[in-house]
Amino acid sequence: MIKLSKQLIVLFVVGLTFDGYANPLVSWYRKPAGQVYYTVESPAEFASDEFAEGDKKPTVTLQQFSAIAGAPLILKEEYMVVSGINIEVNDFKFGDIENVDLTTYSISVPFVTAYKINDDLKLMANISLGVYSDFKKITLDDFKFSWFGLCQYDINDSVELYGGVAYNRSFGKDSIYPLVGLNWKINDSWYLGLVFPRPFIAYQASESLLLYAGMGSAGGEWNVENPIDSQDEENYNFYFSGYRVGCGVEYDINKHITMYLNVGSTMLRDYEIENDDRTLLDTKVDNTFIGTVGFAIFP
């Protein structure tokens, strides 16, 4: 097993709990205590003719800011309890659709337990409570929860097996999906993570420089007011889904701070705004460029 302090193992569990982005391209096996990052998706053209004016189709641009932190509440030899916070702001700019812009907010607090049965077998469980809204009006529909259960089995010092199930909005709408796969420390330089839904490969080029490539789901769901007609007092569900794939670098500024940069593409992106009675928007958008800059904090 990759050698880690108990604190880092706990904070790894926190990292798995966060909904939506939690930057899927960062080599999460390093398990930071906190992250802050900024992401931008370049303008993507609507794939459908919805809201099109002649041959000119609308576009959508996303800017995203996220801050993640976690800390242990109970730290024993056999079990650990940890909590944290995830704050995420998404600014959607819809070009060529008059007066339509949308900013969403996600604030969630996870409570996680990890139990060490023996040196090879560990169990982890989580429930996360949060609010997902445009904050123009708060209703009970803004509050949601997510959870996961996960089993880790160490085959040897290099290979870890994972199996479990999660419920959250990583694929857009609320969904249950498996957490299954393995992590393999091939040697002192190469790491391979094949845990669905966020596989990665990483190369330790030097003591302070890490190169990596990976992919992951990047979706979300929020309760919002009508962004097209301000006179409409109904609430709507805003969903968007897709996948991010790319490569990047992590550079250790010192033993506590790591800077990372990555570039790639967002694919299979889908936007939907609806409620039980009406659909305001339902369209796919073209693949687009994505760039991220951020910092990770380690104990």
Residue pairs with C-beta under 8 A, 6 or more apart in sequence:
1 154
1 157
1 158
1 160
2 29
2 160
2 183
2 185
2 191
4 12
4 31
5 299
6 75
6 80
7 33
7 72
7 75
7 299
8 30
8 31
8 33
8 298
8 299
9 31
9 80
9 114
10 70
10 72
10 75
10 80
10 82
10 112
10 114
11 31
11 32
11 33
11 70
11 71
11 72
11 82
11 84
11 299
12 28
12 29
12 31
13 80
13 82
13 112
13 114
13 124
13 126
14 68
14 70
14 82
14 83
14 84
14 110
14 112
15 22
15 28
15 31
15 32
15 68
15 70
16 28
16 124
16 126
16 148
16 150
16 179
17 84
17 110
17 112
17 126
17 128
17 146
17 148
18 68
18 86
18 108
18 110
18 128
19 86
19 106
19 108
19 128
19 130
19 132
19 146
19 168
19 169
19 170
19 220
20 88
20 106
20 168
20 169
20 170
20 218
20 219
20 220
21 39
21 64
21 66
21 88
21 218
21 220
22 35
22 66
22 68
22 86
23 35
23 37
23 39
23 66
23 262
23 292
23 294
24 198
24 214
24 215
24 216
24 217
24 218
24 244
25 200
25 212
25 213
25 214
25 215
25 216
25 244
25 246
25 247
25 248
25 262
25 264
25 292
26 35
26 212
26 248
26 250
26 260
26 262
26 294
26 296
27 191
27 193
27 200
27 202
27 210
27 212
27 214
27 250
28 193
28 198
28 200
29 183
29 191
29 193
29 202
30 250
30 258
30 296
30 298
32 258
32 296
32 297
32 298
33 69
33 70
33 71
33 297
33 298
33 299
34 67
34 68
34 69
34 70
34 296
34 297
35 66
35 67
35 68
35 294
35 295
35 296
35 297
36 66
36 67
36 68
36 294
36 295
37 65
37 66
37 260
37 292
37 293
37 294
37 295
38 63
38 64
38 65
38 292
38 293
38 294
39 62
39 63
39 64
39 65
39 66
39 290
39 291
39 292
40 61
40 62
40 63
40 64
40 290
40 291
40 292
41 61
41 62
41 63
41 64
41 266
41 288
41 289
41 290
42 61
42 288
42 289
42 290
43 59
43 60
43 61
43 95
43 288
44 59
44 60
44 61
44 266
44 269
44 285
44 286
44 287
44 288
45 57
45 58
45 59
45 285
45 286
46 52
46 57
46 58
46 59
46 60
46 283
46 284
46 285
46 286
47 283
47 284
47 285
47 286
48 282
48 283
48 284
49 57
50 58
50 281
50 282
50 283
51 57
51 58
51 96
51 97
52 58
53 96
56 96
57 96
58 94
58 95
58 96
58 97
59 94
59 95
59 96
59 285
60 92
60 93
60 94
60 95
60 271
60 285
61 92
61 93
61 95
62 90
62 91
62 92
62 93
63 90
63 91
63 93
64 88
64 89
64 90
64 91
65 88
65 89
66 86
66 87
66 88
66 89
67 86
67 87
67 88
68 84
68 85
68 86
68 87
69 84
69 85
69 297
70 82
70 83
70 84
70 85
70 110
71 82
71 83
71 84
72 80
72 81
72 82
73 81
73 82
73 83
74 80
74 81
77 116
78 115
78 116
79 113
79 114
79 115
79 116
80 113
80 114
81 111
81 112
81 113
82 110
82 111
82 112
82 114
83 109
83 110
83 111
83 112
84 109
84 110
85 107
85 108
85 109
86 106
86 107
86 108
86 109
86 110
86 130
87 105
87 106
87 107
88 105
88 106
88 107
89 103
89 104
89 105
89 106
90 103
90 104
90 105
90 106
90 220
91 101
91 103
92 101
92 102
92 103
92 104
93 101
94 100
94 101
94 102
97 228
99 228
100 227
100 228
101 227
102 134
102 224
102 227
102 238
103 134
104 132
104 133
104 134
104 220
104 222
104 224
104 238
105 131
105 132
105 133
105 134
105 135
105 222
106 130
106 131
106 132
106 220
106 222
107 130
107 131
108 128
108 129
108 130
108 131
108 146
109 128
109 129
109 130
110 126
110 127
110 128
111 126
111 127
111 128
112 124
112 125
112 126
113 124
113 125
113 126
114 122
114 123
114 124
115 122
115 123
115 124
116 122
117 123
119 154
120 153
120 154
120 155
121 151
121 152
121 153
121 154
122 151
122 152
122 153
123 149
123 150
123 151
123 152
124 148
124 149
124 150
124 151
124 152
124 164
125 147
125 148
125 149
125 150
126 146
126 147
126 148
126 149
127 145
127 146
127 147
128 145
128 146
128 147
128 168
129 143
129 145
130 143
130 144
130 145
130 146
131 138
131 142
131 143
131 144
132 142
132 143
132 144
132 169
132 220
132 221
132 222
132 223
133 142
133 222
133 223
133 224
134 222
134 223
134 224
134 225
134 238
136 224
136 225
137 225
137 235
139 223
139 235
141 223
141 235
142 222
142 223
144 169
144 174
144 221
146 166
146 167
146 168
146 169
147 166
147 167
147 168
148 164
148 165
148 166
148 167
148 168
148 179
149 164
149 165
150 162
150 163
150 164
150 179
151 162
151 163
151 164
152 160
152 161
152 162
153 160
153 161
153 162
153 163
154 160
154 161
155 161
157 185
158 184
158 185
158 186
159 182
159 183
159 184
159 185
160 182
160 183
160 184
161 181
161 182
162 179
162 180
162 181
162 182
162 183
162 195
163 178
163 179
163 180
164 178
164 179
164 180
165 176
165 177
165 178
165 179
166 176
166 177
166 178
166 179
167 174
167 175
167 176
168 174
168 175
169 175
169 219
169 220
169 221
170 177
170 197
170 217
170 218
170 219
171 177
171 197
171 217
171 219
171 241
172 219
172 220
172 221
172 239
172 240
172 241
172 270
172 272
173 219
173 221
173 239
173 241
174 221
177 196
177 197
178 196
179 195
179 196
179 197
180 195
180 196
181 193
181 194
181 195
181 196
181 199
182 194
182 195
183 191
183 192
183 193
183 194
183 195
184 191
184 192
184 193
184 194
185 191
186 192
188 204
189 203
189 204
189 205
190 201
190 202
190 203
190 204
191 200
191 201
191 202
191 203
191 204
192 200
192 201
192 202
193 199
193 200
193 201
193 202
193 214
197 216
197 217
198 214
198 215
198 216
198 217
199 214
199 215
199 216
200 212
200 213
200 214
200 215
201 212
201 213
201 214
202 210
202 211
202 212
203 210
203 211
203 212
204 210
205 211
207 252
208 251
208 252
209 249
209 250
209 251
209 252
210 249
210 250
210 251
211 247
211 248
211 249
212 247
212 248
212 249
212 250
212 262
213 246
213 247
213 248
214 245
214 246
214 247
215 243
215 244
215 245
215 246
216 243
216 244
217 241
217 242
217 243
218 241
218 242
218 243
218 244
218 266
219 239
219 240
219 241
219 242
220 239
220 240
221 237
221 238
221 239
222 237
222 238
223 235
223 236
223 237
223 238
224 235
224 236
224 237
224 238
224 273
225 232
225 233
225 234
225 235
225 236
226 232
226 234
226 236
226 280
227 273
227 280
228 280
228 281
234 275
234 277
234 278
235 275
236 273
236 274
236 275
236 278
236 280
237 272
237 273
237 274
237 275
238 272
238 273
239 270
239 271
239 272
239 273
239 274
240 269
240 270
240 271
240 272
241 268
241 269
241 270
242 266
242 267
242 268
242 269
242 270
243 266
243 267
243 268
244 264
244 265
244 266
244 267
244 290
245 264
245 265
245 267
246 262
246 263
246 264
246 265
246 290
247 262
247 263
247 264
248 260
248 261
248 262
248 263
248 264
248 292
249 260
249 261
249 262
250 258
250 259
250 260
250 296
251 258
251 259
251 260
252 258
253 259
255 298
256 297
256 298
256 299
257 295
257 296
257 297
257 298
258 295
258 296
258 298
259 293
259 294
259 295
260 292
260 293
260 294
260 295
260 296
261 291
261 292
261 293
262 291
262 292
263 289
263 290
263 291
263 292
264 289
264 290
265 287
265 288
265 289
265 290
266 287
266 288
266 289
266 290
267 287
268 284
268 287
269 284
269 285
269 287
269 288
270 283
270 284
270 285
271 281
271 282
271 283
271 284
271 285
272 279
272 281
272 282
272 283
273 279
273 280
273 281
273 282
274 280
274 281
274 282
